[in-house]
Amino acid sequence: MLSQGRESLGARGHRYQRAASDKPGGRYRGTATATWSITWTAPALGDEGDFTETRATAWTAWVGEVQVLDTN
């Protein structure tokens, strides 16, 4: 998948295919989000529960040069 000049590498990250010079402030921007769903029990106390926690952090990446390798 190619989005905003980057190819998704799954959990490993992204490979940028274009410099960010045409982006606002010369940087790619995004948000990293993690969500945890937790279910817990405390049998000795006769208690249990569940909750969901979501954290998000904004990020920017400066990509100033893109290397090309011609394999032909």
C-alpha positions as CSV (number, residue, x, y, z in Angstrom):
1,M,0.0,0.0,0.0
2,L,1.3,3.5,-0.9
3,S,0.0,6.4,1.1
4,Q,1.4,10.0,1.3
5,G,4.6,8.8,-0.4
6,R,5.2,5.9,1.9
7,E,4.9,2.2,1.5
8,S,3.5,0.3,4.5
9,L,5.9,-2.3,6.0
10,G,3.4,-3.5,8.6
11,A,4.6,-3.3,12.2
12,R,8.1,-2.5,11.0
13,G,7.3,1.0,9.8
14,H,7.2,2.8,6.5
15,R,9.5,3.2,3.5
16,Y,9.2,6.8,2.1
17,Q,9.3,7.0,-1.6
18,R,9.3,10.9,-1.9
19,A,11.0,13.7,0.0
20,A,8.7,15.7,2.2
21,S,9.7,19.1,0.6
22,D,6.2,19.6,-0.8
23,K,4.5,18.9,2.6
24,P,3.5,21.6,5.1
25,G,6.7,22.6,7.0
26,G,8.7,20.1,4.8
27,R,7.6,17.2,7.1
28,Y,5.3,14.2,6.9
29,R,2.8,14.2,9.8
30,G,0.7,11.5,11.4
31,T,-0.6,10.1,14.6
32,A,0.5,6.8,16.2
33,T,-2.3,5.2,18.2
34,A,-2.3,2.1,20.5
35,T,-5.4,0.6,22.1
36,W,-5.4,-2.0,24.9
37,S,-8.5,-3.9,25.9
38,I,-8.0,-5.4,29.4
39,T,-10.2,-8.0,31.2
40,W,-9.1,-8.8,34.8
41,T,-10.3,-11.0,37.7
42,A,-9.5,-11.1,41.4
43,P,-11.2,-14.4,42.5
44,A,-10.0,-14.0,46.1
45,L,-11.9,-10.7,46.3
46,G,-14.8,-11.8,44.1
47,D,-14.1,-9.0,41.8
48,E,-13.6,-8.6,38.0
49,G,-13.8,-6.0,35.3
50,D,-12.7,-4.8,32.0
51,F,-11.6,-1.5,30.4
52,T,-10.1,-0.1,27.3
53,E,-7.2,2.3,27.2
54,T,-6.2,4.3,24.1
55,R,-3.1,6.5,23.8
56,A,-2.3,8.6,20.7
57,T,0.9,10.6,19.9
58,A,1.4,13.0,17.0
59,W,4.6,12.6,15.0
60,T,6.5,14.3,12.2
61,A,9.2,12.9,9.9
62,W,11.6,14.9,7.8
63,V,12.5,13.0,4.6
64,G,15.1,15.1,2.8
65,E,16.6,12.6,0.3
66,V,15.3,9.5,-1.4
67,Q,17.8,7.0,-2.8
68,V,17.1,5.0,-5.9
69,L,18.7,1.7,-6.9
70,D,18.4,0.6,-10.5
71,T,18.7,-3.2,-10.7
72,N,18.5,-3.5,-14.5
